[in-house]
Amino acid sequence: MASIEDVILAKLKWYRDGKEVSDQQWRDVLGIFKTNSTRLDLAYMIKTAPELEVEDLLQKLIS
């Protein structure tokens, strides 16, 4: 089973790969992030995001 962090990162990657046009995908990411924000391993996410080329989207999500 994938971790919450991995699900968020995967959804950011899908959003990026889909040319960032899916409002539903972005809303899903926001919802998962907000629901789980207090227990996320942000250090892991920040470290992994560049590998998926989504570091800018992660920063947007966090801010």
One Martini backbone bead per residue (centre of mass of N, CA, C, O) as a GRO file, in nm:
protein
   63
    1MET     BB    1   0.098   0.036   0.021
    2ALA     BB    2   0.064   0.360  -0.009
    3SER     BB    3   0.148   0.648   0.088
    4ILE     BB    4   0.038   0.959   0.125
    5GLU     BB    5   0.284   1.092  -0.001
    6ASP     BB    6   0.281   0.919  -0.265
    7VAL     BB    7   0.004   1.002  -0.360
    8ILE     BB    8   0.057   1.301  -0.388
    9LEU     BB    9   0.297   1.279  -0.583
   10ALA     BB   10   0.144   1.124  -0.803
   11LYS     BB   11  -0.074   1.341  -0.852
   12LEU     BB   12   0.124   1.559  -0.937
   13LYS     BB   13   0.232   1.402  -1.180
   14TRP     BB   14  -0.038   1.373  -1.328
   15TYR     BB   15  -0.091   1.670  -1.348
   16ARG     BB   16   0.160   1.735  -1.514
   17ASP     BB   17   0.114   1.524  -1.748
   18GLY     BB   18  -0.181   1.681  -1.796
   19LYS     BB   19  -0.103   1.998  -1.813
   20GLU     BB   20  -0.261   2.125  -1.566
   21VAL     BB   21  -0.606   2.089  -1.622
   22SER     BB   22  -0.703   1.928  -1.365
   23ASP     BB   23  -0.905   2.021  -1.118
   24GLN     BB   24  -0.960   1.750  -0.980
   25GLN     BB   25  -0.669   1.672  -0.916
   26TRP     BB   26  -0.607   1.922  -0.741
   27ARG     BB   27  -0.835   1.880  -0.534
   28ASP     BB   28  -0.737   1.610  -0.435
   29VAL     BB   29  -0.468   1.705  -0.327
   30LEU     BB   30  -0.577   1.914  -0.130
   31GLY     BB   31  -0.750   1.722   0.040
   32ILE     BB   32  -0.528   1.530   0.132
   33PHE     BB   33  -0.347   1.741   0.258
   34LYS     BB   34  -0.544   1.867   0.465
   35THR     BB   35  -0.625   1.599   0.613
   36ASN     BB   36  -0.283   1.521   0.657
   37SER     BB   37  -0.079   1.756   0.743
   38THR     BB   38   0.013   1.663   1.045
   39ARG     BB   39   0.140   1.361   0.920
   40LEU     BB   40   0.346   1.452   0.724
   41ASP     BB   41   0.646   1.391   0.531
   42LEU     BB   42   0.798   1.661   0.410
   43ALA     BB   43   1.090   1.579   0.369
   44TYR     BB   44   1.032   1.350   0.173
   45MET     BB   45   0.879   1.516  -0.038
   46ILE     BB   46   1.106   1.720  -0.100
   47LYS     BB   47   1.313   1.500  -0.187
   48THR     BB   48   1.123   1.358  -0.418
   49ALA     BB   49   1.008   1.573  -0.619
   50PRO     BB   50   1.250   1.607  -0.824
   51GLU     BB   51   1.228   1.317  -0.946
   52LEU     BB   52   0.922   1.410  -1.059
   53GLU     BB   53   0.901   1.715  -1.133
   54VAL     BB   54   0.723   1.869  -0.857
   55GLU     BB   55   0.837   2.099  -0.670
   56ASP     BB   56   0.651   2.340  -0.745
   57LEU     BB   57   0.382   2.206  -0.666
   58LEU     BB   58   0.453   2.151  -0.374
   59GLN     BB   59   0.499   2.444  -0.292
   60LYS     BB   60   0.214   2.534  -0.361
   61LEU     BB   61   0.075   2.342  -0.161
   62ILE     BB   62   0.220   2.438   0.105
   63SER     BB   63   0.149   2.763   0.071
   0.00000   0.00000   0.00000
